[in-house]
Structures are given as structure tokens and as C-alpha cells.
Amino acid sequence: MKLNQYAVYRVDQTSPGKMLWHKSYSEVQQEKLSIQFEYYGQQRIEKVLPKDTAMTIWNKRKDSFEVSDVLVLNKEGELTAYYISEDYLTPIEGFIRINTSGALISMETVNYHLENRKGSWMATDYIIIDGKQFFLLEHEEYRNSVPGVVLDAYGKLIADDVRNGFDDTVKQQIRNQIRPQEVTKQTPLNQQKQRLEIWQKYYQNGEWLRQAESGGEANYDMVDGRVNNIPDQPKEETPKKRKKKESVIGKLRKKQIEIAIRSGKPIPKYLEQNRELKRS
């Protein structure tokens, strides 16, 4: 979910931008002053509703703005900047820029040659969506009499046959390029098929990893390129109780008692005591 918010920037009067302080946009143009981000400091940032525009925000909070402030609006990842004069707003370019390492295209780009297109091209406008810059290039000789193109900062073609600048159609084309569609969730059948394909791949390749997995995995649907499925360990058997081995002396005494009983003789006292002890 994208945030909808705006930020207000005010001139830092200790910077070279102090010449902008309280001057309308027409005065800035007449004096050929430069409106640069480095000359400003952020005053506040607030959330807004998706239906809000720069104009509705300005009308609601007019009393809190100063002439020469810059209002930056972020709607669904699309950034736009407006210079605030006493009674009107002016869209301005170049206030918010992304410093991208290795960028090929900028607003200063001229004499650019496109593949399969004649002549040279120049950047005439740009837009920032989801923190990325995209540039509208027009033919240097024919300008907007021929369709333009939109490139990203690295020169990748994003939109072709552009006739109305960054209209809704072009913006949607940009979003389609930078917001990949969600991956369809796999069904159990697809997952089983994928596992089978993985097993077949390793079987055909004959790699050592397949051989290691074949001996280590619990079943073939776990052959996935990693020896990671440890087979179940066998259950420990309950040790059987060993019968206590009777001693030779014990056997002898037992035999003596049996003989005494058969012959009708009295059992010796020490044998009788031993017999009672075992019974207890």
C-alpha cells in the first residue's frame, strides 16, 4: 500500500537561496533565480487522503504557507513539486531528483541517439514514480510534432509513441514496468510436478549431489539439490531383562534341600535359613 503525503520545504536564509525568500514565481523568473533543493529545509510532512490534490491542500492550509515555499506531493509513489506564490501554485521541475549512480539520462540530456530512430533527441520532462526517475525525450528538430519516448535513468525504453506527455496511459505503462505482478500461488499438483522435474534434472545430470541425496533423502520428492532431509532414526528397542544366573553354590544348596525332603531327614538349619531368606 502506497502512502499519500505531502511535505513543505522553506528557504534556508543562510544559503545562497536567500534571494528567493518571499518572491513570487514570476519574480523568480524575471530575476533568473534557480530553485534548488539544496537551498531549502523541510518544515513538515503529513499524510493526506488519496483524493487530495496540491490545490486542495494549499486551500486548506494557506495560512501556514509562506510565499517561496515548495510543496512536494507524493500520491501513490508519484512525486510532484509546486512553487507557492501569494495566490497561485506553479508546478516546477528539477526540485526533487534522484541521484542514481551510473545514470545515463538526466534533464540535461541532449543530442541523444535512439536505436532505429533518425536524428537526435533531448529530455524535455521527467517524473518520479516509486523513487525512480523517468524522462520524456522529444526529437530535437521536430519536437512534439513527432511521438516522443519515455526512458528510465539508464536509457531503458519504458513507453513508446508518447503523444501527450506523462498522461494516465503513460503513467500506467511505467507502473506496469516497475511493479511486477504477484507470483501465482502454486497448487499441490504444481509443487509435486516441480519436485519431479528437479529429480529428473539431477538424475539426468548424474551429479555427485544427486547421488548423495539418493542415499540420504527419505524419498524422491525430497531430492531438491540439497542433502537436507534426514531419514527417520530407528526407534530404540527396550532392552530385555536378563535372567539372573544362579551360582554353583546356590544350585548345590537347592539340591541338598531336595535330598533331605525325599529322605525324610530334617533340613540343616543353615539351609533352612537360606531358603526362608529367598522366599522373603
C-alpha positions as CSV (number, residue, x, y, z in Angstrom):
1,M,0.0,0.0,0.0
2,K,1.4,3.4,-1.1
3,L,1.4,6.4,1.2
4,N,-0.3,9.6,0.2
5,Q,1.5,12.5,1.9
6,Y,2.9,16.0,1.3
7,A,5.9,17.8,2.5
8,V,6.6,21.6,2.8
9,Y,10.1,23.0,2.1
10,R,11.1,26.5,3.1
11,V,14.1,28.6,2.0
12,D,17.2,28.4,4.2
13,Q,18.1,32.1,4.5
14,T,21.7,31.1,5.4
15,S,22.1,29.5,2.0
16,P,22.6,31.1,-1.5
17,G,18.8,30.6,-1.9
18,K,18.1,33.5,0.4
19,M,17.4,35.6,-2.7
20,L,14.3,33.5,-3.3
21,W,12.7,34.5,0.1
22,H,9.1,35.8,-0.3
23,K,9.4,36.2,-4.1
24,S,6.6,35.1,-6.4
25,Y,7.3,32.6,-9.2
26,S,7.1,35.4,-11.8
27,E,9.7,37.4,-9.9
28,V,12.0,34.4,-9.7
29,Q,11.6,34.0,-13.5
30,Q,12.3,37.7,-14.1
31,E,15.5,37.6,-12.0
32,K,16.5,34.2,-13.4
33,L,17.0,32.7,-10.0
34,S,17.4,29.0,-9.5
35,I,15.0,27.0,-7.3
36,Q,17.2,24.2,-5.9
37,F,16.5,21.6,-3.3
38,E,19.8,22.4,-1.5
39,Y,18.5,25.9,-0.7
40,Y,15.6,24.6,1.3
41,G,14.9,22.8,4.5
42,Q,11.9,20.6,5.3
43,Q,9.3,22.2,7.5
44,R,6.8,19.3,8.0
45,I,5.4,16.2,6.4
46,E,1.8,15.0,6.7
47,K,-0.5,12.3,5.3
48,V,-3.3,13.2,3.0
49,L,-6.3,11.4,1.5
50,P,-6.0,9.8,-1.9
51,K,-8.5,12.3,-3.3
52,D,-6.5,15.3,-2.2
53,T,-4.6,17.4,-4.7
54,A,-1.9,20.1,-4.4
55,M,-4.6,22.8,-4.7
56,T,-6.9,21.3,-2.1
57,I,-4.0,21.0,0.4
58,W,-2.9,24.6,-0.3
59,N,-6.5,25.9,0.1
60,K,-6.9,24.1,3.4
61,R,-3.6,25.2,4.9
62,K,-3.0,28.6,3.2
63,D,-2.2,30.3,6.5
64,S,0.7,28.0,7.3
65,F,2.4,28.5,3.9
66,E,4.9,31.3,3.0
67,V,5.5,32.7,-0.4
68,S,8.6,30.9,-1.9
69,D,7.7,27.7,-0.1
70,V,7.8,24.5,-2.1
71,L,5.0,21.9,-1.7
72,V,6.0,18.3,-2.7
73,L,3.1,15.9,-3.1
74,N,3.5,12.1,-3.1
75,K,0.5,10.3,-4.4
76,E,0.8,6.6,-4.8
77,G,4.5,6.9,-5.3
78,E,4.3,9.7,-7.9
79,L,6.2,12.9,-6.8
80,T,5.3,16.4,-8.0
81,A,6.6,19.8,-6.7
82,Y,4.9,23.2,-6.7
83,Y,6.3,26.7,-6.0
84,I,4.0,28.7,-3.8
85,S,3.2,32.3,-4.8
86,E,0.8,34.6,-3.0
87,D,-2.3,33.4,-4.8
88,Y,-1.3,30.5,-7.1
89,L,0.8,27.4,-7.3
90,T,3.3,26.7,-10.1
91,P,4.5,23.1,-11.0
92,I,8.3,23.1,-11.1
93,E,10.7,20.6,-12.5
94,G,14.0,19.5,-11.1
95,F,13.3,20.3,-7.4
96,I,13.3,16.6,-6.4
97,R,15.8,14.5,-8.2
98,I,17.2,11.0,-7.5
99,N,21.0,10.8,-7.6
100,T,21.4,7.5,-9.3
101,S,24.9,6.1,-9.7
102,G,25.6,5.3,-13.3
103,A,22.5,7.1,-14.6
104,L,22.7,7.8,-18.4
105,I,19.7,10.2,-18.8
106,S,19.1,13.5,-17.0
107,M,17.2,16.7,-17.7
108,E,20.4,18.0,-19.2
109,T,20.5,15.2,-21.8
110,V,20.7,16.5,-25.4
111,N,21.9,15.1,-28.7
112,Y,20.8,11.6,-27.6
113,H,20.5,8.9,-30.3
114,L,17.9,6.3,-30.1
115,E,18.1,2.8,-31.7
116,N,16.2,2.6,-35.0
117,R,15.3,6.3,-34.9
118,K,16.7,9.1,-37.0
119,G,18.0,12.3,-35.7
120,S,18.9,13.4,-32.1
121,W,16.7,13.6,-29.0
122,M,16.6,15.6,-25.9
123,A,15.0,15.4,-22.4
124,T,12.1,17.8,-22.0
125,D,10.3,16.5,-18.9
126,Y,10.6,13.9,-16.2
127,I,8.5,12.2,-13.5
128,I,9.4,10.3,-10.3
129,I,7.4,7.2,-9.5
130,D,8.2,4.9,-6.7
131,G,11.5,6.7,-6.1
132,K,12.7,6.2,-9.7
133,Q,13.1,8.9,-12.4
134,F,11.6,8.6,-15.9
135,F,12.3,11.0,-18.7
136,L,10.3,12.2,-21.7
137,L,12.6,12.6,-24.8
138,E,11.5,14.6,-27.8
139,H,13.1,15.0,-31.2
140,E,15.4,18.0,-31.2
141,E,14.3,19.2,-34.6
142,Y,10.6,18.2,-34.8
143,R,9.9,18.4,-31.1
144,N,6.3,17.4,-30.2
145,S,5.3,17.1,-33.9
146,V,6.5,13.5,-33.7
147,P,5.8,11.0,-30.9
148,G,8.2,11.0,-28.0
149,V,9.5,8.2,-25.9
150,V,10.0,7.6,-22.2
151,L,13.3,6.2,-20.9
152,D,14.4,5.4,-17.4
153,A,17.6,6.9,-15.9
154,Y,19.6,4.1,-17.5
155,G,18.3,4.5,-21.0
156,K,15.8,1.6,-21.0
157,L,12.8,2.2,-23.2
158,I,9.7,2.3,-20.9
159,A,7.0,3.8,-23.2
160,D,6.9,4.4,-27.0
161,D,4.7,6.5,-29.2
162,V,4.1,9.1,-26.5
163,R,1.9,12.0,-27.8
164,N,0.5,13.6,-24.6
165,G,3.5,13.7,-22.2
166,F,3.0,11.9,-18.9
167,D,-0.7,11.2,-19.3
168,D,-2.5,8.5,-17.4
169,T,-1.8,5.9,-20.0
170,V,1.9,6.5,-19.9
171,K,2.0,6.5,-16.1
172,Q,0.2,3.1,-16.1
173,Q,2.8,1.8,-18.5
174,I,5.6,2.9,-16.2
175,R,3.9,1.3,-13.2
176,N,3.5,-1.9,-15.1
177,Q,7.2,-1.9,-15.7
178,I,8.3,-1.3,-12.1
179,R,5.6,-3.2,-10.1
180,P,5.9,-6.8,-11.1
181,Q,2.7,-8.9,-10.9
182,E,2.3,-11.2,-7.9
183,V,3.5,-14.7,-8.4
184,T,0.6,-17.2,-8.7
185,K,0.4,-19.4,-5.6
186,Q,1.4,-23.0,-6.5
187,T,-1.1,-25.7,-6.1
188,P,0.0,-29.1,-4.5
189,L,-0.2,-30.6,-8.0
190,N,2.2,-28.0,-9.4
191,Q,4.5,-28.5,-6.4
192,Q,4.6,-32.2,-7.0
193,K,5.3,-31.7,-10.7
194,Q,8.1,-29.2,-9.9
195,R,9.7,-31.7,-7.5
196,L,9.6,-34.4,-10.1
197,E,11.3,-32.1,-12.6
198,I,14.0,-31.3,-10.1
199,W,14.6,-35.0,-9.5
200,Q,14.7,-35.8,-13.3
201,K,17.2,-33.0,-13.8
202,Y,19.6,-34.3,-11.2
203,Y,19.1,-37.9,-12.4
204,Q,20.0,-36.9,-16.0
205,N,23.0,-34.7,-14.9
206,G,24.4,-37.5,-12.8
207,E,25.9,-35.1,-10.4
208,W,27.5,-36.2,-7.1
209,L,24.9,-34.2,-5.2
210,R,22.1,-36.4,-6.7
211,Q,23.9,-39.5,-5.6
212,A,24.4,-38.1,-2.1
213,E,20.7,-37.2,-1.9
214,S,19.6,-40.6,-3.2
215,G,21.2,-42.2,-0.3
216,G,20.3,-39.6,2.3
217,E,16.8,-38.4,1.5
218,A,13.7,-40.2,2.8
219,N,12.0,-40.2,-0.6
220,Y,12.5,-39.0,-4.1
221,D,10.2,-35.9,-3.8
222,M,12.8,-34.5,-1.4
223,V,15.6,-34.6,-4.0
224,D,15.9,-30.8,-4.3
225,G,19.6,-30.0,-4.7
226,R,20.4,-30.1,-1.0
227,V,21.1,-33.0,1.3
228,N,18.7,-31.7,3.9
229,N,16.1,-34.4,4.6
230,I,17.4,-36.6,7.4
231,P,15.7,-40.0,7.4
232,D,13.8,-41.0,10.5
233,Q,16.0,-42.6,13.1
234,P,15.1,-46.2,14.1
235,K,13.3,-46.4,17.4
236,E,15.4,-47.7,20.3
237,E,14.4,-51.1,21.4
238,T,13.5,-51.7,25.1
239,P,16.3,-53.8,26.5
240,K,15.2,-57.2,27.6
241,K,15.6,-58.2,31.2
242,R,18.4,-60.7,31.6
243,K,17.7,-63.7,33.8
244,K,19.9,-63.8,36.8
245,K,22.3,-66.6,36.6
246,E,22.2,-68.9,39.5
247,S,25.5,-69.6,41.2
248,V,27.0,-73.1,41.7
249,I,26.7,-72.8,45.5
250,G,23.1,-71.9,45.1
251,K,22.4,-75.0,42.9
252,L,24.3,-77.2,45.5
253,R,22.2,-76.0,48.4
254,K,19.0,-76.4,46.4
255,K,19.9,-80.0,45.7
256,Q,20.8,-80.7,49.3
257,I,17.3,-79.5,50.4
258,E,15.6,-81.7,47.8
259,I,17.6,-84.8,49.0
260,A,16.7,-84.1,52.7
261,I,13.0,-83.8,51.8
262,R,12.9,-87.0,49.8
263,S,14.8,-89.0,52.5
264,G,12.6,-87.6,55.3
265,K,15.6,-86.1,57.1
266,P,15.5,-82.7,58.7
267,I,16.8,-79.8,56.6
268,P,20.0,-78.4,58.0
269,K,19.5,-75.1,59.9
270,Y,21.8,-73.1,57.6
271,L,20.0,-74.4,54.5
272,E,16.5,-73.6,56.0
273,Q,17.6,-70.0,56.9
274,N,18.9,-69.5,53.3
275,R,15.6,-70.9,51.9
276,E,13.5,-68.5,54.0
277,L,15.6,-65.6,53.0
278,K,15.0,-66.3,49.3
279,R,11.2,-66.5,49.9
280,S,11.1,-63.1,51.5
